[in-house]
């Protein structure tokens, strides 16, 4: 039965489309929704949380994986458009519109909340006027637009120069550019929570009310803030490089997978060398973090190519194809559903808290129950995404 179900999903895929790319995207967005929706934030297994500061956990790989696969898609689409002779003005116009849509969706999610349990809650004062301006979708929108411009204007060597310049330039900015502390003293090279050039820039540009870490000292900042978007562009450009390799006609698919594996292992090793002077840090999106996550992405993609497109072991992949081809719809649906479950009141608490405390925690315990809640949440989202897939409804922005 499951084999027939899997084949019904996979036979709808174009013959020349690499299954590994859709499954990679599907695995990434599934992991993102899973870690974002535990039954209780007080009871979460450590691998499903971000690192406290320096270092990394599996959760810290998720967002850069999404940026990486976006870069792969940019390479594939750009090559097709250039082959068709599409003018840059048309590409820029379409890319700008898509970027603005992503930013708009991100801001919509930032505003989509109302505390029905608080009689004195003011949506205008506590949500609109204190809106978090940066965010996941906002960063994707900005990185998508700027990366597309670079890819359309520079060939492989130029793109490589851009990527290296972003990584090295960001490192030099963090280490050598001085900035003032609130007491008037100057400092530089600090990489602490709330005390870095990244935090200083975010505090000056966005203000304390409009970032994620509002209580950080001496400067509030955002993990998707302004300055740290520069190395995120390098993450996208690394995906572009990978996409170009996948499009190369001089190599077999087996050779492409082996090259990806080799490059990935080298990048991981280089990341740990750079970590000695520039720590791996997701919130700062440090250059060593870019190397680590890009290396991990290359290794995972190589493994998926070998399993799915070379060996043909596709039986397990159907759910991730459903999620992968409709990733933005999955993300938006899950985010809206999660907010509704937090907003709607029941028995002096929210629906999400009530479900965890009344059902999942008694059945499974604290952490297992929290994970079971997240898994059931993903399963519910899958039902909705599968309906969209069957009807060939795909959200494209």
C-alpha positions as CSV (number, residue, x, y, z in Angstrom):
1,X,0.0,0.0,0.0
2,X,2.7,2.5,1.0
3,X,4.8,1.5,-2.2
4,X,1.7,2.3,-4.3
5,X,1.2,5.6,-2.5
6,X,4.8,6.5,-3.0
7,X,4.8,5.7,-6.7
8,X,1.6,7.8,-7.2
9,X,3.5,10.8,-5.8
10,X,6.7,10.2,-7.6
11,X,5.3,9.4,-11.0
12,X,3.9,13.0,-11.1
13,X,7.5,14.4,-11.1
14,X,9.1,15.5,-14.4
15,X,11.5,12.9,-15.8
16,X,14.5,15.2,-15.9
17,X,13.9,16.6,-12.4
18,X,16.4,15.5,-9.7
19,X,14.3,14.0,-6.9
20,X,17.1,14.7,-4.4
21,X,16.5,18.5,-4.7
22,X,12.8,18.3,-3.8
23,X,13.5,15.8,-1.0
24,X,16.3,18.0,0.4
25,X,13.9,21.0,0.4
26,X,11.2,18.9,2.0
27,X,13.4,17.5,4.7
28,X,14.6,21.0,5.5
29,X,11.2,22.6,5.8
30,X,9.8,19.6,7.8
31,X,12.7,20.0,10.2
32,X,12.0,23.7,10.5
33,X,8.3,23.2,11.3
34,X,9.1,20.4,13.7
35,X,11.6,22.4,15.8
36,X,9.3,25.5,15.7
37,X,6.3,23.8,17.2
38,X,7.1,21.7,20.4
39,X,4.3,21.0,22.8
40,X,6.2,23.0,25.4
41,X,9.3,25.1,25.1
42,X,10.2,24.0,28.7
43,X,10.5,20.4,27.6
44,X,12.6,20.1,24.4
45,X,15.4,17.7,23.5
46,X,18.7,19.5,23.2
47,X,19.2,18.7,19.5
48,X,15.9,20.4,18.7
49,X,17.1,23.7,20.2
50,X,19.5,26.2,18.8
51,X,23.0,26.4,20.5
52,X,23.1,28.8,23.4
53,X,25.6,30.9,21.6
54,X,28.8,29.6,20.0
55,X,28.7,26.1,18.6
56,X,25.9,24.4,16.8
57,X,23.2,21.8,17.0
58,X,21.2,20.0,14.2
59,X,18.6,22.8,14.5
60,X,21.2,25.3,13.5
61,X,21.6,23.7,10.2
62,X,18.0,24.1,9.1
63,X,17.8,27.8,8.0
64,X,21.1,27.8,6.1
65,X,20.1,24.6,4.3
66,X,17.0,26.5,3.1
67,X,19.2,29.4,1.9
68,X,21.5,26.9,0.2
69,X,18.7,25.1,-1.7
70,X,17.4,28.5,-2.7
71,X,20.8,29.2,-4.3
72,X,20.6,25.9,-6.2
73,X,17.2,26.9,-7.6
74,X,18.6,30.3,-8.6
75,X,21.4,28.6,-10.6
76,X,18.9,26.3,-12.4
77,X,16.4,29.0,-13.2
78,X,19.0,31.6,-14.2
79,X,20.7,29.2,-16.7
80,X,17.3,28.5,-18.3
81,X,16.4,32.2,-18.5
82,X,19.8,33.1,-20.0
83,X,19.5,30.3,-22.5
84,X,16.1,31.8,-23.6
85,X,17.7,35.2,-23.9
86,X,15.6,36.8,-21.2
87,X,16.6,40.4,-20.6
88,X,17.9,41.3,-17.1
89,X,15.2,44.0,-16.7
90,X,12.6,41.2,-16.9
91,X,14.5,39.0,-14.5
92,X,15.1,41.9,-12.0
93,X,11.4,42.9,-12.1
94,X,10.2,39.4,-11.4
95,X,12.9,38.9,-8.7
96,X,12.0,42.2,-7.0
97,X,8.3,41.2,-7.0
98,X,9.1,37.8,-5.5
99,X,11.4,39.4,-2.9
100,X,8.7,41.9,-1.9
101,X,6.2,39.1,-1.6
102,X,8.5,37.1,0.7
103,X,9.1,40.2,2.9
104,X,5.4,40.9,2.9
105,X,4.6,37.4,4.0
106,X,7.2,37.6,6.8
107,X,5.7,40.9,8.1
108,X,2.2,39.4,7.9
109,X,3.3,36.6,10.2
110,X,4.9,39.1,12.5
111,X,1.5,40.9,12.8
112,X,-0.7,37.8,12.9
113,X,-1.3,37.4,16.6
114,X,-4.0,38.6,19.1
115,X,-4.1,37.7,22.8
116,X,-7.8,36.9,23.3
117,X,-7.1,35.9,26.9
118,X,-5.9,39.4,28.0
119,X,-8.8,41.9,28.3
120,X,-6.4,44.8,28.1
121,X,-4.5,43.6,25.1
122,X,-3.9,46.2,22.4
123,X,-2.9,44.8,19.0
124,X,-1.8,48.3,17.8
125,X,0.4,49.1,20.8
126,X,1.8,45.6,21.5
127,X,2.0,44.2,18.0
128,X,1.9,46.8,15.2
129,X,4.0,49.5,16.9
130,X,6.4,46.8,18.2
131,X,6.6,44.7,15.1
132,X,9.7,42.6,14.6
133,X,11.0,43.9,11.3
134,X,13.7,41.2,10.4
135,X,12.7,37.6,10.1
136,X,13.2,34.3,8.2
137,X,11.1,35.2,5.1
138,X,12.4,38.7,5.1
139,X,16.0,37.5,5.0
140,X,15.1,35.0,2.2
141,X,13.5,37.8,0.2
142,X,16.6,40.1,0.5
143,X,19.1,37.3,-0.2
144,X,17.1,36.0,-3.1
145,X,17.1,39.4,-4.9
146,X,20.7,40.3,-4.3
147,X,22.0,36.8,-5.2
148,X,20.0,36.8,-8.4
149,X,21.5,40.1,-9.4
150,X,25.0,38.7,-8.8
151,X,24.4,35.5,-10.6
152,X,22.9,37.3,-13.7
153,X,25.8,39.7,-13.9
154,X,28.9,37.6,-13.0
155,X,30.1,34.3,-14.3
156,X,31.5,31.5,-12.2
157,X,34.8,33.2,-11.3
158,X,32.9,36.5,-10.4
159,X,30.4,34.6,-8.3
160,X,33.3,32.8,-6.4
161,X,35.0,36.2,-5.8
162,X,31.7,37.6,-4.5
163,X,31.3,34.6,-2.1
164,X,34.8,34.8,-0.8
165,X,34.7,38.6,-0.5
166,X,31.5,38.4,1.6
167,X,33.0,35.7,3.9
168,X,36.3,37.4,4.4
169,X,34.9,40.9,4.4
170,X,32.3,40.0,7.1
171,X,35.1,38.4,9.2
172,X,37.2,41.6,8.9
173,X,34.2,43.8,9.8
174,X,33.4,41.8,12.9
175,X,37.1,41.8,14.1
176,X,38.4,45.2,13.1
177,X,35.6,47.7,12.8
178,X,35.2,49.7,16.1
179,X,31.9,50.7,17.5
180,X,30.8,52.7,20.6
181,X,29.4,51.2,23.8
182,X,26.5,53.0,25.6
183,X,29.0,54.4,28.1
184,X,30.9,56.1,25.3
185,X,33.9,53.8,25.2
186,X,35.0,52.3,21.9
187,X,35.4,48.5,21.4
188,X,36.0,46.1,18.6
189,X,36.1,42.4,17.9
190,X,33.5,41.4,20.5
191,X,31.4,38.4,19.6
192,X,29.1,38.3,22.7
193,X,25.4,38.1,22.9
194,X,24.3,41.7,22.5
195,X,27.9,43.0,22.2
196,X,29.1,42.8,18.7
197,X,29.2,45.0,15.6
198,X,26.1,43.0,14.4
199,X,24.2,44.0,17.5
200,X,25.3,47.6,17.4
201,X,24.1,48.0,13.8
202,X,20.8,46.3,14.4
203,X,20.1,48.5,17.5
204,X,20.9,51.7,15.5
205,X,18.8,50.7,12.4
206,X,15.8,48.8,13.9
207,X,15.7,49.9,17.5
208,X,15.0,47.7,20.6
209,X,11.3,47.3,19.9
210,X,11.7,45.8,16.4
211,X,14.2,42.9,16.9
212,X,14.0,39.4,18.3
213,X,16.5,39.8,21.2
214,X,14.9,42.9,22.7
215,X,16.5,42.3,26.2
216,X,20.0,41.7,24.9
217,X,22.6,44.1,26.5
218,X,24.2,46.4,25.7
219,X,22.5,46.2,22.3
220,X,19.3,44.5,21.3
221,X,19.7,42.6,18.0
222,X,18.1,40.1,15.6
223,X,19.4,36.7,14.4
224,X,18.1,37.7,11.0
225,X,19.4,41.3,11.3
226,X,21.0,43.6,8.8
227,X,24.8,43.0,8.8
228,X,24.5,39.2,9.2
229,X,22.6,39.1,5.9
230,X,25.9,39.6,4.1
231,X,27.3,36.1,4.9
232,X,23.8,34.7,4.3
233,X,24.3,35.8,0.7
234,X,27.5,33.7,0.7
235,X,25.4,30.7,1.8
236,X,23.1,31.3,-1.2
237,X,26.0,31.7,-3.5
238,X,27.4,28.4,-2.3
239,X,24.1,26.9,-3.4
240,X,24.5,28.5,-6.7
241,X,27.9,26.8,-7.1
242,X,26.3,23.5,-6.2
243,X,23.5,24.1,-8.8
244,X,26.1,24.9,-11.5
245,X,27.8,21.6,-10.7
246,X,24.5,19.7,-11.0
247,X,23.9,21.3,-14.4
248,X,27.3,20.4,-15.7
249,X,27.1,18.0,-18.7
250,X,30.7,16.7,-18.5
251,X,30.1,14.7,-15.4
252,X,27.9,11.7,-14.6
253,X,25.5,11.9,-11.7
254,X,27.8,9.6,-9.8
255,X,30.7,11.9,-10.3
256,X,28.6,14.9,-9.3
257,X,27.6,13.2,-6.0
258,X,31.3,12.2,-5.3
259,X,32.5,15.8,-6.0
260,X,29.8,17.2,-3.7
261,X,30.8,14.8,-1.0
262,X,34.4,15.7,-1.3
263,X,33.8,19.5,-1.3
264,X,31.5,19.1,1.7
265,X,34.0,17.3,3.8
266,X,36.7,19.8,2.9
267,X,34.4,22.7,3.8
268,X,33.6,21.1,7.2
269,X,37.3,20.7,8.0
270,X,38.0,24.3,7.0
271,X,35.1,25.5,9.2
272,X,36.6,23.9,12.2
273,X,40.0,25.5,11.4
274,X,38.3,28.9,11.1
275,X,36.3,28.3,14.3
276,X,39.6,28.6,16.2
277,X,39.6,32.4,15.5
278,X,36.0,33.1,14.4
279,X,33.6,30.8,16.3
280,X,30.8,29.0,14.6
281,X,27.7,31.0,15.5
282,X,24.2,30.8,14.0
283,X,22.9,34.1,15.4
284,X,25.8,36.0,14.0
285,X,25.9,33.8,10.9
286,X,29.7,33.8,11.1
287,X,31.8,32.9,8.1
288,X,32.9,29.7,9.8
289,X,29.3,28.9,10.2
290,X,28.7,29.4,6.5
291,X,31.5,26.9,5.7
292,X,30.2,24.4,8.2
293,X,26.5,24.5,7.0
294,X,27.5,24.6,3.3
295,X,29.7,21.5,3.9
296,X,26.9,19.7,5.7
297,X,24.4,20.6,2.9
298,X,26.8,19.3,0.3
299,X,27.2,16.0,2.2
300,X,23.5,15.6,2.7
301,X,22.7,16.4,-1.0
302,X,25.3,14.0,-2.2
303,X,23.8,11.3,0.0
304,X,20.3,12.0,-1.3
305,X,21.5,12.0,-4.9
306,X,23.1,8.5,-4.3
307,X,20.0,7.1,-2.6
308,X,17.2,8.6,-4.7
309,X,18.5,9.4,-8.2
310,X,21.3,6.8,-8.5
311,X,20.2,3.8,-6.5
312,X,16.4,4.5,-6.9
313,X,15.6,4.0,-3.2
314,X,12.6,6.3,-3.3
315,X,10.0,4.5,-1.3
316,X,10.4,6.7,1.8
317,X,10.6,10.0,0.1
318,X,7.0,10.8,-1.0
319,X,6.0,12.9,2.1
320,X,9.1,15.1,1.7
321,X,8.4,15.6,-2.0
322,X,4.9,16.8,-1.1
323,X,6.4,19.3,1.4
324,X,9.4,20.2,-0.8
325,X,7.5,21.2,-3.9
326,X,5.2,23.4,-1.8
327,X,7.6,24.6,0.8
328,X,6.4,28.2,1.2
329,X,2.8,27.0,1.5
330,X,3.8,24.5,4.1
331,X,5.7,27.2,6.1
332,X,2.9,29.7,5.9
333,X,0.2,27.1,6.8
334,X,2.1,25.8,9.7
335,X,2.9,29.3,11.0
336,X,-0.7,30.5,10.8
337,X,-2.0,27.3,12.4
338,X,0.5,27.5,15.2
339,X,-0.5,31.1,15.9
340,X,-4.2,30.2,15.9
341,X,-3.6,27.4,18.4
342,X,-1.7,29.9,20.6
343,X,-4.3,32.6,20.2
344,X,-7.6,30.7,20.8
345,X,-8.5,30.3,24.5
346,X,-9.7,27.2,26.2
347,X,-10.0,26.4,29.9
348,X,-8.0,29.5,31.0
349,X,-5.1,28.7,28.6
350,X,-4.4,28.4,24.8
351,X,-5.5,25.5,22.7
352,X,-1.9,24.5,22.1
353,X,-1.1,24.4,25.9
354,X,-4.3,22.6,26.6
355,X,-3.6,19.9,24.1
356,X,-0.1,19.3,25.4
357,X,-1.1,19.4,29.1
358,X,-4.3,17.4,28.8
359,X,-3.3,14.8,26.1
360,X,0.4,14.6,25.1
361,X,2.1,15.1,28.5
362,X,-0.1,12.6,30.4
363,X,0.3,10.0,27.6
364,X,4.0,10.3,26.8
365,X,5.7,12.4,29.5
366,X,7.4,15.8,29.4
367,X,9.9,15.8,26.5
368,X,8.5,12.8,24.6
369,X,5.1,14.4,24.8
370,X,6.4,17.7,23.5
371,X,8.0,15.9,20.6
372,X,4.9,13.9,20.0
373,X,2.9,17.1,19.8
374,X,5.3,18.5,17.2
375,X,5.1,15.3,15.1
376,X,1.3,15.3,15.2
377,X,1.4,19.0,14.2
378,X,3.6,18.1,11.2
379,X,1.2,15.2,10.3
380,X,-1.8,17.6,10.4
381,X,0.1,20.0,8.1
382,X,0.9,17.1,5.8
383,X,-2.8,16.3,5.3
384,X,-3.4,19.9,4.1
385,X,-0.3,19.9,1.8
386,X,-1.2,16.5,0.4
387,X,-4.6,17.8,-0.6
388,X,-2.9,20.8,-2.3
389,X,-0.5,18.4,-4.1
390,X,-3.3,16.1,-5.4
391,X,-5.1,19.2,-6.8
392,X,-1.8,20.5,-8.2
393,X,-2.0,23.7,-6.2
394,X,1.4,25.2,-5.5
395,X,2.1,28.5,-3.8
396,X,4.6,30.4,-5.9
397,X,5.8,33.8,-4.8
